[in-house]
Amino acid sequence: MTIEHSVITDTAQGKLILGIESSCDETAASVVRGGTEILSSIIHSQAEEHAQFGGVVPEIAGRSHLREVHRVIREALREAKVSPAELAGVAVTVRPGLIGSLLVGLSAAKGFALRHRLPLIPVHHIHAHVWAATMELTTEAFPAIALVVSGGHTALYRAESPREFTPLAQTLDDAAGEAFDKVAWILGLAYPGGPSISKLAEEGDPSAFRFPRYRPKALPNSKELGLERPLGFSFSGLKTSVLYHVRGQDALADTPAPSDIPRRADVAASFQEAVVDALVNQAVEAASREGLDRIFVAGGVACNKRLREKMTAAAIAAGKTAIFPSPAYCSDNAAMIAGLGWPLYEAGATSDLTLDASPR
């Protein structure tokens, strides 16, 4: 089914895109002008709803999106002082994410687009995170290396443009943010784990314990074939190392009470340092191999203070520049969806009501 819409000249000139994000556990809506000027950004966080489970429960997430999605859309339009008639289109996250959550946002976007005769703009969640890192730049952003690191994703890309992403590496198991959540649970810290561990780590010594840093193995006969060592990430071994450190050799034993974990702040700092080292080393290596001078670091873990410090220093040492979004736009938000929606709209990358979502 095709939406019958007409792109009015003044509407297109207004460059206003409504963005809707519901890929995981934030229900968000935003209005952005021209891909970079954020007029509103409304986010309903579900962190409290999932905290008792130590992670996101898909069914709870979907129901929460259903309750909140229309409210956040109304608030985003109200805060931006924009009417639907002034919009050029509706950008919505369609992949990847929790399928039930994605479908709630997509259904809301379809209903809004149909009612107001607006084009739908499908947005890839990972690409939008990268776009968030470009929104405050005053110079040409692309090409660049993009490191997207969050609770659900840890991957490296060569980003040629807002629409061209070549995967270079990804995690073999846990995403970095997921590892933070699990280690926070082991240490008796609150969910979400990233902020909890980061705060405790400020009191600890990052060199107190030498937890493992994963490095991909070289391929057989790689030297003879002139092949470079692969890029990649893995955090399951690191997580297990922390588990054994805290519980001893009986991994099935009960976790000690937080107050009974010796040098808990040192454990948190040392774990965080291991994660950060893995991310920094692989991102800088990728930039060197690809001959690129910019490294975009995006996703929820990009808020981590230690990651920002070490990535910035390592990039400078390698003659490169590390670029992060403002902390408010590192975690899931709709400003990045609406922002990326504009260059996609300009490129004609719109869809009709047959648009579907995908978890992958």
N, C-alpha and C positions, 0 to 999 in steps of 0.2 A: 504494500500500500504506500502510495506517495503522498507526502504532505503538499498541498497546493499553497505555495507561499510566493510572495513577491518581495524581492529585496529592494526596499525603498532607498533612494540615493542618500537622503539625510541619515537614515538608520545605519547604513554601511559606513557613512562618514563618521558617525558617532562611535563606531568601533566597539560597541558594548556587547560583551558576551556574559551570559549567565552560566556559571559552572556548578555542577552537582557532583559530589563525591560521596560514595558509600561502599568502598571496596572492602573495608574491614570493620573497625569499631569506632569510627568517627562519622557522624552524619554532618555534612557540610555543604554550604552554598555560598557563592561569591559572585560579585559583579566586577569585571575588570575591563578597562578601556585599552584598546590597542595592544593587548598582550602583556602590559607591564604596569599600568596604573591601577592599583587596587582601590576600588571605591567602597567595597565592603567585604568582610570575611567572617562568616558565622560558622562556628563549630560546636556541635554537641558531642562531648566526649562520653564514652561508655565505660571509662576506666573503673569507676566505682562498682558498676554492675558486674564486671568480670573479675574484680580483685580477689574475691573469696575463692575463685577457682584457680588463681595463679596464671591465667591466660584467657584468651578469647574463646568463648563458647558460641559457635556459629548460630545456633537457634536463637539464643538471647540477643545476639547482634542483629539478626534480621528483624526480630520483633521491635527492637529499639529504633532501628531505622524507620520502620513503618510508622511508629508513633511520632517521630520527630521531623521527617523529611519535608513535609509541607510547611511546617512552622519555620524551619531554617530558610526555606526559599522565600517566604514572605518577609522575614527579617532582613535577609540580604538585599532584597529590592528596596525595603523601607530605609535601611541604613544608607544605601547608595543614592537614595532619592531618584530612583529610576522606575519608570513604568514599563510593563511588558512591550508596549508599542515602540519603545525606544531601543529595544534589543535587536541585534543582528542575528543572533542564534543562541542555541542552548548546547553547551558542551557538557558531556557526561562521561564518567569513567565506565568503560565496558570490559576492561581486562587489565591485569589479572587481579584475583581477589576471591573472597568467599562468594560463591555463586548466588546464594540467597540474598546476601547483602547487595551485591551488584544489581540484581534484578529489581530490588526496591527502588534504588536510585534511577535506574533506566526507565522503569515504569512511570515514575514521577516526571522524568524529563520528557517522555513521550506524550504524556497527558498535557503538560504545559506547552510543548511545541505544537501539538494538534490544536489546542484551544486558541493559541495566539498566532497560528500560521507562521511558525518559525522553523528554520532548518535545524536538524539534529547534527551535532558534531561529535563523533565517537573519539574518545581520548584513551590512550594507553597510560595506565597509572605510572609505570616506571619512567616513561618519556616525560610525563608531567613533573615528576620529581626533579629530573634534570633541568627542565625549563625553569623551575623555581630558582635554581642557582644562577640563571641568566637575567632574571627580572630586574636586578638593580645595576646591571652593567650599562655603561655608556659607550662601549666599543663592541665590535663584532664578536659574537660569542663562539661561533663554530669555525673550524672543527676543534674538538677537544676530547680528552679521555673523561669518561663519566663513571664514577664509583657510586652506585646506589646501595645504601646500607641501612637496613631497617629490621623490623621484627619478622618480616616475611621474605625479605630479599637481600642478598648480598651478591653483587655482580658488577663486572666491568664491561664497559662498552666503548667503542669508538663512535662518537657522535658527530656526524657530518653536518647535520641540519636538524631542525625540529622534527623532521619526518624520517631521517635516515640514521638508524642505529645498528651497528654491527657488534654482536656479542663477542667478547674476548675471553671471559672467564666467569664462573659462578661457583657458589659453594656446593660442595659435594653432599652436605648434610644440613646441619642447622644454619639458619641465618644468624648474623652477629647479634641482632636484637633479641632473637629467640634464646641465644646462649646467655645473654645478660639476664633475661627473665628466669631461666632455669638456675643459674648460679645465685641469683638473688634469693630464690626459694631455698636453696641449700644453706645460704647464710642467714636465713630468717629475716630477710628484708622485704619491704613492701613491693607490690606490683603497681606499675610496671618497673621492671628491674633496672633499666638503663639509668634513670635519674637516681634511684636508691643506691646503686653501686657507685656511681660517680660521686655522690655526696660523701659516702663512707670512705671512699678511696682518698679523699682529700686529707684524711687523718692518717693514712697509711704510707708505707714505703713501697714504691713500685718495684724495687729490686730485692725485696725481702725473700721472695720465693721465685724460682725459675720454672714457671709453667711452660709447657711446650708451645712452640710456634710451628704451625704446619707450613711445609714447603712442598709443592708438587714434585714428584719424582721425575727424573729425566727419562725420556723414552728410550727403549733399548736401541743400541747403536746410534744414539743421537749425535755423538761427536763425529762418527764416520760419515753420517748423512748431513752434517752441518745444521742440525736442528737445535733450536733453543729449548731450554727447559719450559714446560707448559706453565701458564698462569693458573691460579685457582685458590680456593679457600676451603678450609674445613675447621669446624669448631667443636665437633663432638669429642675428639680426643682431649682437648683443653678442658671442656666441661667435665669429663670423666676424671681427669687429673685433679681438679678442684674437689670433686666428690670424694675421691679416695683420701685426699689430704685432710678433709674435714671429718670423715667418718672412719678413717683407718681402712684396712684392707677388706673389711666386711661392708661392701657397698649397700647391702640390704639392711644394715643396722639403722636404727632410728637416728635422725639428725639431732645432734646435741642442741640444747637450748642456746639461743644466740649468745647469751652471757657466758656460756661454757666453751665457746669456740675460741681457742687461743689465737691472739693476734688477728682478729677478724678484719680489722681495717687494712692490715698488711695483705691478707688474702685477697680482699676486694681490689686493692691497688695493683697487686701483682697480676691478677686475672685481667683487669682492665688493660694493663700495659701489654699483655700478650695479644689481646684482641687488636689493640691499636697498632702494634708493630706489624701484625699480619696484613692489616688493611693498608697501612702506609707503604710497606715494602712492595706489595703487588701493584698498587696504583702508580707509584713512581716508576717502577719497572715497565709497566705498560706504556706510560707516556714516553719513556726513553725509546722503547722498541718501535712505537708508532711515529716517533719524530714530532710529537705535539708538545706545545708549551703550556697548555692550560689543563688543569685537572679539576673537574667539577665534582664536589662531594655532596651528595644529597640523600634524603631519607631521614627517618627519625634519629638514627645514631649519629647523624651529622651534627646534632646538638651537643654531643659529648665534648667537653672542654679539652680533655687530654688529646683526643683525636684532632681537634682543630689546631692545637699547639704543635703536635709532632708532624702532622701533614704539612702545615705551613712551613715549618723549618726544613723538612726533608725536600719539599718542592723547591725552596729557595736554593738549598745546597746543590740541587740538580739543575739549576738555571731555569726553573719552571715556576708557575703560579698556581696555587691552590685557591679555589673559589667556592665559598659556601653560601647557601641561602641564609637570610636572617633566621635566628632560632624559631621564630613564630611560624615560619613556612618550611621547616625541615620535616616535621611530622605531617601526617595526612591532613590535607586541607583542600578547599575548593578553589582558592585563588590560583593555584598552579594549574588546575583543570581549565578554568576560564581563561587563564593567561595563554596556555598552549592552544586553546580553542581558536584564538584569533588568527595565528599564522596558518592553522589548518583550514579555517574558514576562507581565508584569502586564497589558499591553494585549491579550493573547491572540494575539500575532503569532507563532504557532508553525507548524510544518510537519510533514508526514509524510515517509515515505521516498522519495517521488517528487521531493523537493527536488533542484534542479539548480544548477550553478554557471554563471557567465557572465563572460567577460573584460571586458565593457563596463559 
